[in-house]
Amino acid sequence: MIRVEMLGRFSILAPDGEVSLPTIKVRMLVAYLFWQQGSWARRELLRGMLWGDVDEDRAARNLRTALYLMRRALAATGTPDNLLEVRRDAVRVVARPDCMVDARLFEHKALAGLRENDWEVELLMEAASLYRGPFLEDLDAEWSLPERRRLTDLYLAVLRALVHRLSALSFHEAAVSYATQWLTADPLDEAAHQTLMRLYATLGQPRRVLEQFEQCREVLKKELGVSPSDVTVDLVHKLVPNGEESSTTRSQKSASSRRPTNSGIGSRELEELPIGERLSTDPLRNARLLLVSGEAMALMGETKEGIKSLEKALTFFDRFSILAARARLMLGEALIWLSIPLTPKLDNSLRDKGLRYIEEALQYYRANGPPADLERALQLGAQACWLAGLNSRAVELAQEGLSLAVKLGDREAEGRLAAVLAICLREKHRLAEAVAVFDRALQSIPYMGTPWEILWMIFQRGILSYIIGDLAEAERFLQEALTIIRATTFPSLMVKVGECMIRSMMIVVLHYQDKPSEMDGFLKPEMDKYNPEPFVYLNTLFAAGEARRSLLPGVEGWLRARLLNLPSPMIACTIRSVVEEMLAAGLFREAARWAGVGIRLARIREWGAFEALFYCHRSVALLKQGQHAAAAVCRKRAERLADPFDRWTRAWLARVDGLLSWAQGQPAGARLYLGEAKRLFLRIGSRYDARQVQNDLRNISKNVDLTSTFSDEF
């Protein structure tokens, strides 16, 4: 039996004792080969990874020497002769059932335990016992750092799940033990402090609650230069309402009431305090904290200071050449999410800059590895291209990343990349493919460790159902996402953004289902603060009901001003909603104009999912103005572009056919087509559109002129 220990200090325990590896480079080589056990590692990759700073011939000699020393060390401790296989172009450690890698076993048990029911704790406890420390903590090889972060995050997920499940089973003392381990692993996580405070209160130990709060206050002040959040302060007062309030607690309560929540490190603190004093002495941790705080500030509206912090983090990383590519990857990710406009201050330059950083990281990782970072860069590159409307490029990057994730056996990355690919296929109107790939992505949810990513995946699947034309299914996915949010005890800023977007999408779905009374229940005061701008305006428009006509000119002006600054997917959905509201309000000339804008943008930005629908909208608007020939041309183009999977376009085409028959003096044919359109809209679940068609049918019965009618009555 061979036991490879990678959690904590790296060591190999063979039948005749511990394997003695003579140099740090040999240890790094052996660790990498055992971690990639069963997979061939190219010699040029190994040379670049370990001896990238010397010429090629010398690096090749060094690799041959290291492989010889590795083989000799393994043989001296009784390992099988065929454990290491060497070819002219590649090397690998053979996968054997008697060779156990503790990090792989930990990962297997952790993921299996997280998939179990809420009362199952055995697998999670086994996983927690295997984690002896950070992945290869004594080897700072570049390839190992992302794996270290990933496994640390998985360990924290295990501990959080154990605390939750043990608490639910009333094993509070055991829950305290694992919560303490959670806090030891991440002492800056306020959620861990809050959990311990709740557990001590449950056990009837108010003094420990206050001690835990003071510990939280001291560590945050020392490490980050900030104070506990309002949530933590309010919690201690709730748990120990009759306790004596210390002066530090009173001062913290006063200070917290004056500062904005969730804004990370304040801009003044960033300017006044040196990096070393403000954060940590660990370079990687320092830069990462700068990235997190910068992203938080920018999302909360402190755009200039937030971006300044992000750029400062990159400069800090650039001082360590081996970390520069990863810094660009992290900064690119932050800038991409910042490009979603929560305020008018943000513009496309953030998205373009983020994409440039990611392309630089892609170029580096394709040449040098490691595969895990290349995989992440491909995902972020695909997301950036999608936001920029470059859907063909996004599909290429997502497919490349998905193939790599499958090869590496990384189910979490496979889920993320499948979701991105499905979203891009959806935008290109390849709806059947999008559904199949999304179903594949959803199967990876048990392997996902970040609530935001799970929410994003389910939210986007709900949007796909909406685009296809199944409002009931869309509502189910959105309700599922909201359920996850309610179960998230400590929501991050991105989860709050996600919640507001999901609630706004629910308002859209309920609007088409003609459920105005239920829409009010999804409005929250903070939605305007965290929502992208289009949702803010559409929420107001949909909630206006019959007063929409007075609001539409203002919405039209806002859309005209923001047209070139919004991410492509948001522009498409916004134009669609505005055009349909204009049609319902009788603003036919304006509806025809904006449908034309949608058609032109769809051609430029690859919005296959909307071009056919915009042609239908324009055809209806032209018919209402008496322009029958132009409407017939638009109808033909819509039919040519329609996807068989798209129920909306089929329903709108039936409505167009009914109005065309009416305009041509064929009331019987008009009633037939409009009756079919009403049936199709009701099948989608859109009573709102069925109501518009019913108005058309009523006007046929009254023999009212087509160009002079609109009504909001059902």
Secondary structure, DSSP 8 states (H G I E B T S, - for coil): -EEEE-BSS-EEEETTEE----SHHHHHHHHHHHHTTTS-EEHHHHHHHHHTTS-HHHHHHHHHHHHHHHHHHHHHTT--GGGEEE-SSEEEE---TTEEEHHHHHHHHHHHHHHS-TT--HHHHHHHHH--SSBTTT---TTHHHHHHHHHHHHHHHHHHHHHHHHHTT-HHHHHHHHHHHHHH-TT-HHHHHHHHHHHHHTT-HHHHHHHHHHHHHHHHHHTS----HHHHHHHHHHSTTS---HHHHHHHHHHHHS-TT--S-HHHHHHS-HHHHS-S-HHHHHHHHHHHHHHHHHTT-HHHHHHHHHHHHHHHHTSGGGHHHHHHHHHHHHHHHTS-SSTT--HHHHHHHHHHHHHHHHHHHHH--HHHHHHHHHHHHHHHHHTT-HHHHHHHHHHHHHHHHHHT-HHHHHHHHHHHHHHHHHTT-HHHHHHHHHHHHTTGGG---HHHHHHHHHHHHHHHHHHT-HHHHHHHHHHHHHHHHH-SS--HHHHHHHHHHHHHHHHHHHHTT-HHHHGGG--TTHHHHS-HHHHHHHHHHHHGGGHHHHHHHHHHHHHHHTTTS-HHHHHHHHHHHHHHHHHHT-HHHHHHHHHHHHHHHHHHT-HHHHHHHHHHHHHHHHHTT-HHHHHHHHHHHHHH--TT-HHHHHHHHHHHHHHHHHTT-HHHHHHHHHHHHHHHHHHT-HHHHHHHHHHHHHHHHT--GGG------
